[in-house]
Amino acid sequence: MSAFEHDGEESTLVQPAGMSAIRSRESATITSLRVKHIVMWNVRSDTPDERRRSIALVKNGFESLQGRIPGLIVVEVGVDHSRIDYACDVVLYTEFEDQASLDAYTVHPAHLSLRDQLAGVRTARHQVDYHHS
């Protein structure tokens, strides 16, 4: 505990239990933490059948990357069933061993080939990458 003065009165600052452990984790290098990479798309489609085909292309393509890219631990592809007008059509959830694995994935030939195949399929793309210990 540490003491400080406030308005002429001495008060005690209490450090919550576990705070030092949190600070220790924060000081760890971010490159050693698992990385989650989440991407959401809307697909180009004029008909329900075209939408289904486009979604299947995205889903099958990303699922085919499992086991082919070093450091790619988890691949999960979800298809929206809500049909809410502001929802994305497809979400890709992936986990990588570390930032270096995600960086390698972005230039991996299998990923680049799939990205090129999907270039005309998507109309919007949103991405979030974050570290998770």
N, C-alpha and C positions, 0 to 999 in steps of 0.2 A: 504494500500500500504506500501511497505517497500523499504528502500533505500539500495543500495550496491555500492561499488566502483569497477570499472573495468578499467584498464589501466590509473589510476589516475583521471578518470572522474567519477562523481557521476551519477548513473542511477537509475531509479525507476522501481521496479518490480511490475507489475500489476497482481493481482490475477483474473483469469477469473471469471465471474459471475457464481454462482452455485457451485464453487469449494468446499466450506465448506460443502455443502449438499452431495457432492460426498464423501468427507472424512468421514462424519458421517455414510453414508451407508457402507463404507468399514470397519468401526469399529464395525458394527453390527455382531453378531455371525453368522457364516455361517450355523449353524445347523437350524436356523429359516427360511432359504430361500427355496423356491420351487426348486426341483431338476428335471432336465430333464435327462432321461436315454434313450440313443439311441443305438440300436444294429442292425448290418447288417450281413446277412448270404449269403453264397452261398450254394445251396443244392446239394446233391448227386443225379445224374440222368444219366442214359445211353440213355434214350429215351425222347422225348417231353412229352409223357404221364406220365412217371415216374417223370419228373420235375414238371408237373402240380400237381400231387398227393402230392409230397413233399412240394411244396409251400402251397397248401391247408391245409396240416397238420400243418404247422407253423402258417399260418394266422388264422385258426379256433382255434387253441390251445391258442394263445395269446389273441385273442378277447374274448375267454371264461373266461379270468381272470377278465374282467371288472366287478366291483361290488362285487368281491369275496375277494379282498385283501384290508385291511384297509390302507388308505393313498394314494392309487393308484387312481389318479384323471382322467387321460387321457390315453387311449390305442388306438393307431392307427397303423395299419399294412399296409404297402404299398408294392406292387409288381412291380418290374422293368418292364417297357415295352420297354426300349430302345434297349435291346439286344446287347449293346456294350460289347465287350469282357472283359473289366475291371470292368464292373458294378457288383454290388452285386444283388442277386436274390430277396431278401426280406429285408425290413427295419422295425424295431419296434421302434415307437416313443411313449414314456411314460412320464408322469409327476407325480411326487410324492409331497405330501404336504411338506416334509422336508427330510433331510438325514436319520433320524431315520426310516421313512416310507420305504425308499429305502432299508435300511439295513434289515428291517423286511421282505420285499419282497424276498430278496435273500435266506432266510431260510424258507419261507412260504411253507407248504406242497403242495399246489396247484402248485406253481412255480417249486418246486423240482420235482414233478411228471411229469410235462410238460417237464422240462429239460431232464429228463431220457427218456421220449418218443421220444425226438428229437435227442438223442445222435448219432444215426446212420444216421440221415437225413442230417446233415450239413457237409460241407467240409471245410468251413472257417467261422470265426466269428470275427467281429470288434465291439468295444464298445466305446462309449463316454458318460461320466456322467459330468454334469456341473450344477452349481447353477444359478438360475434365480430368481430375485426378482420381 
